[in-house]
Amino acid sequence: MAQVGAEYYAPCFTPDMLDQVSNARPGDLLFLALPVSENWRSLVDTNKTASVFVGPNPDPHVVDVRHSDRSISGRVHWAKDRPVFRKGMASKARSALYGKMVSLPTTAPYLDALHACFVQHHPDAEAWVPGSRKSPHVAQWVRFTPHRIYYVGGFGDEHYIGDLDMDIAA
């Protein structure tokens, strides 16, 4: 199983898109794949199973709002009684998504809508999208269909850890 690292993705498979994209399901994610990367080359050639990590900023100065207080001025900060060891990455929610990567065709009537959705989520990606004349690399759209989500909500004495119900998560 291949692993996908820090990559751009967006929730662009909306209910109106599901009828247009073959086998698309609620909860599918759109990825911008750059096959110059070895990970993407091995994934997109054969539509393989993959795992995707979705997590927060690991910086302990970035506050997890589930354990925060708000100052009079509206600024969010860690709760005063929160111990230092509970402010790092281990205390923050993260997920591992397991599923299948499927390359999308290079021509299809729905690609413009997917492009617009993706760039709305990642304006800086406009230069990298498939067909861009600004990109030094070839890019392609890939649909990720998760089949399992393993969730770590933080420390087990405070938050849920385990598989999420796919019917609810999607």
C-alpha positions as CSV (number, residue, x, y, z in Angstrom):
1,M,0.0,0.0,0.0
2,A,1.4,3.4,-1.0
3,Q,1.3,6.3,1.3
4,V,0.5,9.8,0.2
5,G,2.3,12.6,2.1
6,A,1.5,16.2,2.4
7,E,-0.5,16.7,-0.8
8,Y,-3.2,19.1,-2.0
9,Y,-6.7,17.7,-1.9
10,A,-10.2,19.1,-1.9
11,P,-13.8,17.8,-1.3
12,C,-15.0,18.5,-4.8
13,F,-17.2,15.5,-5.4
14,T,-20.4,17.2,-4.4
15,P,-23.8,15.6,-4.8
16,D,-24.3,17.1,-8.3
17,M,-20.9,15.8,-9.3
18,L,-21.6,12.2,-8.2
19,D,-23.9,11.5,-11.2
20,Q,-21.2,12.8,-13.7
21,V,-18.1,11.0,-12.4
22,S,-18.1,7.2,-12.7
23,N,-18.2,5.4,-9.4
24,A,-17.7,8.6,-7.3
25,R,-19.1,8.5,-3.8
26,P,-19.9,11.1,-1.1
27,G,-16.6,11.7,0.8
28,D,-14.3,11.2,-2.2
29,L,-11.5,13.7,-2.4
30,L,-9.9,15.3,-5.4
31,F,-6.1,15.2,-5.5
32,L,-3.7,17.1,-7.7
33,A,-1.1,14.5,-8.7
34,L,2.3,15.4,-10.0
35,P,3.8,12.2,-11.5
36,V,7.3,13.6,-11.2
37,S,7.0,12.3,-7.6
38,E,7.8,8.6,-7.2
39,N,4.7,8.1,-4.9
40,W,2.4,9.4,-7.5
41,R,4.0,7.4,-10.3
42,S,3.4,4.2,-8.5
43,L,-0.2,5.2,-7.5
44,V,-1.6,6.5,-10.7
45,D,-0.3,3.9,-13.1
46,T,-2.3,1.1,-11.6
47,N,-5.1,2.7,-9.5
48,K,-3.7,1.3,-6.3
49,T,-4.8,1.2,-2.7
50,A,-3.3,4.1,-0.7
51,S,-3.4,5.6,2.8
52,V,-3.6,9.4,3.3
53,F,-2.8,11.2,6.5
54,V,-4.9,14.1,7.5
55,G,-3.7,16.0,10.5
56,P,-3.3,19.3,12.2
57,N,-0.4,21.7,12.6
58,P,2.1,19.9,14.9
59,D,3.3,23.3,16.3
60,P,2.3,23.3,20.0
61,H,1.8,27.1,19.7
62,V,-1.1,26.4,17.4
63,V,-4.1,26.0,19.7
64,D,-6.5,23.1,19.5
65,V,-9.8,24.9,20.0
66,R,-11.3,21.9,21.8
67,H,-8.9,22.7,24.7
68,S,-8.9,26.5,24.5
69,D,-10.1,29.6,26.2
70,R,-10.9,32.9,24.6
71,S,-9.6,36.2,26.0
72,I,-11.7,39.3,26.4
73,S,-10.3,40.6,23.1
74,G,-11.4,37.3,21.4
75,R,-8.0,35.7,21.0
76,V,-7.9,32.0,21.4
77,H,-5.3,30.5,23.7
78,W,-4.6,27.2,25.4
79,A,-6.7,26.6,28.6
80,K,-4.8,27.7,31.6
81,D,-4.9,24.3,33.3
82,R,-3.7,22.5,30.2
83,P,-0.4,20.8,30.9
84,V,2.5,21.4,28.4
85,F,2.7,17.8,27.4
86,R,-1.0,18.0,26.3
87,K,-0.4,20.9,23.8
88,G,1.6,19.0,21.2
89,M,0.8,16.9,18.2
90,A,-0.2,13.9,20.4
91,S,-3.1,15.9,21.8
92,K,-4.5,17.0,18.4
93,A,-7.0,15.2,16.2
94,R,-5.7,13.3,13.1
95,S,-6.9,10.6,10.7
96,A,-5.5,7.9,8.4
97,L,-7.8,7.4,5.4
98,Y,-7.4,4.1,3.5
99,G,-8.8,3.7,0.1
100,K,-8.2,3.7,-3.7
101,M,-6.6,6.3,-6.0
102,V,-8.2,6.5,-9.4
103,S,-6.8,8.6,-12.2
104,L,-9.5,10.8,-13.9
105,P,-9.7,11.1,-17.7
106,T,-7.9,14.0,-19.3
107,T,-11.1,15.0,-21.1
108,A,-14.5,15.0,-19.5
109,P,-17.4,17.5,-19.2
110,Y,-17.0,17.7,-15.4
111,L,-13.3,18.6,-15.3
112,D,-13.9,22.4,-15.4
113,A,-16.1,22.2,-12.4
114,L,-13.5,20.1,-10.5
115,H,-10.8,22.5,-11.5
116,A,-12.8,25.5,-10.2
117,C,-13.6,23.7,-6.9
118,F,-10.0,22.7,-6.4
119,V,-8.6,26.2,-7.0
120,Q,-11.2,27.7,-4.7
121,H,-9.7,25.5,-1.9
122,H,-6.1,26.1,-3.1
123,P,-5.7,29.3,-5.0
124,D,-1.9,28.9,-5.2
125,A,-2.4,25.6,-7.1
126,E,-3.7,27.4,-10.2
127,A,-0.1,27.2,-11.7
128,W,0.1,23.4,-11.1
129,V,-3.3,22.2,-12.4
130,P,-3.5,19.9,-15.4
131,G,-3.0,21.8,-18.6
132,S,-1.3,24.9,-16.9
133,R,1.3,26.5,-19.1
134,K,2.9,27.9,-15.9
135,S,3.8,24.5,-14.5
136,P,7.2,22.9,-15.2
137,H,5.6,19.5,-14.6
138,V,2.8,17.4,-16.0
139,A,-0.2,17.1,-13.6
140,Q,-3.3,15.1,-13.4
141,W,-6.5,14.8,-11.4
142,V,-6.9,11.8,-9.1
143,R,-10.0,10.7,-7.2
144,F,-9.4,9.1,-3.8
145,T,-12.3,7.0,-2.5
146,P,-11.8,6.2,1.2
147,H,-13.0,2.8,2.4
148,R,-11.8,3.1,6.0
149,I,-11.0,6.0,8.3
150,Y,-9.0,5.5,11.5
151,Y,-9.3,8.5,13.8
152,V,-7.1,9.5,16.7
153,G,-8.9,12.4,18.5
154,G,-6.0,13.1,20.7
155,F,-5.3,11.5,24.1
156,G,-7.5,8.5,24.6
157,D,-8.7,9.6,28.0
158,E,-10.2,12.8,26.4
159,H,-11.1,11.8,22.9
160,Y,-12.3,8.9,20.7
161,I,-9.7,6.7,19.0
162,G,-10.8,4.1,16.5
163,D,-12.5,3.5,13.2
164,L,-15.2,6.0,12.0
165,D,-18.5,4.8,10.6
166,M,-18.1,5.4,6.9
167,D,-21.8,6.1,6.4
168,I,-21.5,9.0,8.9
169,A,-18.0,10.2,7.9
170,A,-18.8,10.7,4.2
